[in-house]
Structure formats: structure tokens, C-alpha cells
């Protein structure tokens, strides 16, 4: 049930007053403040927390084809709102969320003859600040061609900064992370968001964006010690970023999650708060899934009477594995680099002129696979290249629904310009019409749209475990950066499930049967730490069955009701506890430094007893990284569990309530 309480106060100020006195928006607890200064020459804002400026004198404005916007402005009627609303997420890191903030709408009107008006909307939460630009209907202006959005973030001091450089606007949003002081960030390089900062005073801030719709995605670059927004340009040129043909219109939100408790950056619901409510009338068909994904392991099958490939027998082998172990789905992508559908180019990355995603290749025998999977209670999802899919969107999705397909991985998007943002939303809309979930690969970060379109299960946008197949750069030190950056934007696909772990010194590149360099317990923990509503089990069946820890993967949920963060230190370690029903699932990730942590169980329900199933790194993981220790303990909220974490290690715990009959 949604409860909404909105209190609106209208205040009229003359423009001369605002030229002298800043407009201030404070969070409900009064600790966060957004201040706007409007002078004849420019618009600038600052953000402070507990009286300390984090962002100062940062410019706002635009450069349109019709001229710049940002000087010689007057202020119209300001609308102040207190928003207090609860809502339920169909899928998400919590079941119920609260949207509680103070909002101010500030009309900015040019004094010139054109009289263009843009409303600046600011929200101050207890855990962050967000602002966006709204273009209302008006007599003399109803469309624009935008060359630049001039939003800046001028940080104070020299906070430690964790972020990803990118080579250009067309990219897969995958790279290693850099952890340096703000002053050492290179000027002119493109930076992906989220970007996370740790101030010397023990305050944390992460900058990203929310509700990216009919607009270009934004990056950052550093210029004269200021971070400036850089919109992704329209394809084939660099000047035009956004074209809008009708008002009203609004930009995405520019979001700063802020707290002196690092765990708040994980627990906040600010991104879904800033998105519209669910647009789907019927969501009864939507639930998180676990699935096989055979591409990662190389479609490995045992020595037998058939060869691996695009055939019924290979898929039957994995469907049988899924059925035996309660895995919801089997993923069909094809074999080697050849898709499951007809493609005259026979290449994953570049569809041919005559590609047809509605025509399975004959040797696959898809009808037989569909019938067999249904007989075993296993669903199917398929891989497609977006360029092959988009021209036949309605036809393909209608056919997939007819076949009983549950959803699809849409790959190689590699852009976040306005056109691609619109295409992605179209994928979600049409997929929902045919009861299909969407998993975006080779794609930009999420922005909280899971509230509006809960069939957007996950996105990649990470340099992840697929890279083990061809490079040596992935390890636990990279893994630990992901939750503090990319995952702060939402659901994170990471090709989890490699169950053949070796110490770094013994790692070798294997495209088929790839190895991983973190411990077995580290891998188990990733299934809890990473938010992801389509959980992949990427290894071969023989790597799992009979192996220590596989029972944890069989039982761990893919969707959640509540989140708590007992431990967090940027780029060192992280513990996340997630609740589903009465059970808690806990994952702890460690970097390459061995350590011990103590886990208090204060998040458990008072007066209740629980059984904790605890998986920790064995003493000899430096020899065999697959070894682990397992124990069961009776616990309650007063207990503390000791977690010995090996180098590249982790821990995983399942806590279930003792039901008294």
C-alpha cells in the first residue's frame, strides 16, 4: 500500500533578492544542504554536509543551437515540497522503499526577449542530493538542439577517488579502476560514473545519474581541477548531444549519494526514488532467476557419443544439470562464435545483412529443445545481438513468447547516446508486452529504471570474469572495486560461477574451461555482494556437482527484501547481508591482503534463534583455492562470527531461523 504525504508552500521572491542571497535546500535531518547562487553572469551551486563544503561554486547551464543558457536570468515562483512516500519494488535490493526528501523547483527565466524558461528541480535526502532540469511548456520555446550540458562538480580538498577511465564515447563500459587522490586525476580523460570519493574527514560521496530517458548518458572529464559533465554525442559527429522536438521534457537527475557512514552508499534507495513508478499493469510474471550460461566455459560436455555444438544433445546435457539442481533457466547463445539463429556472417560481434533472429539454425533443433526443457521444468533464455534484433523487434518478441522463452541477453550496445538510450527503453517496453525480461550486455550503467521497468533484470558494464578467458588482469583486487563503483548504480552482471580456482601464481589463460584466481569462498560471496536479478552459473556441470559450496549456490536467492552492510572499507573488504523472507544471506569479499573480521549479528530479529551455515577459506587455499571450511552454529543477534579471510578470499553465510512448532 502506498502512503503519500506532500506539503506544498508557494513563495514569491523578487529576482534582485536572489541575486544577493543563495537559495538553500536542506535534507529533512538538516545535515545536507544544496545552495544555489544566481548572479547576472552565471548560475552556480554548492553542496555541504554537516557544515563542510564538499562541492563548491559549480556551474550550471546549457549551450543550445539557439544560444547559451546560464546568464542574465530572473527567478520565478519557487515551489517547496516535502515528499514522504513509500512504494514497493517488484524486484530490487529491498522490497519496500521510502522516498523522503525536501524538493524545491526553481524557475530560471531569461530576461531577454526570448524569455526561455528552465526549471531547476532539487531534492535533498538524508543520504544524498539530486537535481535535474525540466523544460516546461511555454509560448516561445518548445524544442531544442543541445550542444552541451554545462553541469560541473567542483570538489573541495583532495579526496581519494575511485573511478574508471574510458577511451571514448563508443565503448563497452569495461575497464580497470583507478584509486588516487582527486588532484592526481588526469585532465581531459573521459571518466565513467559512478565515481566514489573518500574525504579526509571520513565523509563519502558517489556521483552518478538517475532516470536516463530520451537523453544522452553523461561522463565526466577534469578541467582546471573541476569535473565537467560530457554528454555522449549523437552517432557520427561530436557537436550535437540531444535533440528534443516537444516540451515538456526533463533531463536525468544528477545524483550525489553522501554520508559519513560508507554503508549508506549501498543501503540508499535514492536512484529508484528518482525514477517513475512501475509502468507495467501486470507484473505477476516477473521474478528473479538463476541460469546456466555455457559460453563462459566453452560449452563443455563430457566424453560421449555426441560432439559439443549447436545441437540438441549439448543443450540437453545442461538442461538436465539445471533440472537436477533447481536452476530455473538454461541459456542458449549458440556455439563458439556462431549464434543460435541464422546469420550469414557467422560472427557474434557483426551480424550479416541477412541475419534473422526469428529463424533458429536447423542443426540446433530448437523445437525439440523447447519441448524437452518444458518437460524438465526448466525455462529458456536466449542471447541476441541488438542490431540483429532491433529491425524485427515485435515479430521476434512475439515468437519468443510463443516458444516459451523467459527473456534474453541483448548484447553489443556499446553506446549511451540519446538514440541508444531510446532504443534500450523500446527494448524494455516491447519485451514487457510479451512477458520477457532483458539482460543488457556491452551496455552502460543502470540508473534506477528497474522501478519503472522491472523487467530490466541486469546490466553488464563491468570488466568481469569473462576476461579470465583471454587475459590476466582480473583478480580479487579488481573485484573489490566493483561494489564501491559500478554496483552503486544498480544490478551488476559479472559472469559468476567459476569453480576451478587457482592461486595467482598458477593461473594460466584457458579460453575453454577457464580458471579463476579468487578462492571458492570469494566466489560464493560474490553471489550475495553483487546486486543481480539474473544469476549466472557459468561453469560446466562437472565443476559444480559434488563440489564444496555448490549447495550454497543452489539455494541462494536472486532477489531480496532487505539489505544491511556490517563491514565496508573502500578497495579492501566489504560485507553485505541480504534478507529474503526469514533467511539472511551474507557475503564478505576480501582483496589480496589476508585479514580477520568480526561479524556482529545485530541485524537478526530479537528473541529469535537461528542456524548459521558458515563457509570460510581453508588454511591451505594458497595451495588449492577451492578448499573451504564449513560449520553450523546456533546463533542470535548477540553473537559475533569470526571471519578469517585469506588473500583473494572471502566468506559466505546462510542464516535460517529455527522454526518452533
Secondary structure, DSSP 4 states (H G I P E B T S, - for coil): ---EEEEEEEE---HHHHHHS-EEEE-TTS-EEEEEEE-SS-EEEEEEETTEEEEEEEEE-EEETTEEESSSEEE--EEEEEEEEEEE-SSSS-SEEEEEEEEEEEEEEESSTT--EEEEEEEEETTEEEEEEEE---TT---EEEEEE--EE-B-TT-EEEEEEES-SSS-S----EEEEGGGSPBT-EEEEEEEEE-TTS-EEEEEEE---SS--EEEEEETTEEEEEEPPPTT-SS--EEE-SSSEEPPEEEEEEESSTTHHHH--HHHHTSPPP--S--TT---EEEE-TTTTTS---SSSS-SSSSHHHHHHHHHHHHHTT--EEEE-EETTEESEE-TT--SSS--TT-EEEEE-GGG-HHHHHHHHHHTT-EEEEEEEHHHHHTTHHHHHHHHHHHTEEEEEEE-----SHHHHHHHHHHHHHHHHTT-EEEE-S-PPP-STTTT-TTEEEE--S--GGGGGT-S--SHHHHHHHHTTGGGGS-B--------B--GGG----SSS--BSS-HHHHHHHHHHS--SEEEE-S-HHHHTT-TTHHHHHH--SS-SEEEEEEEETTTEEEEEEEETTEEEEEEEE-SS-EEEEEE-TTSPTT--EEEEEEEE-TTTTT-TT-EEEEEEEE-TT-EEEEEE-TT-EEEEEEEE----
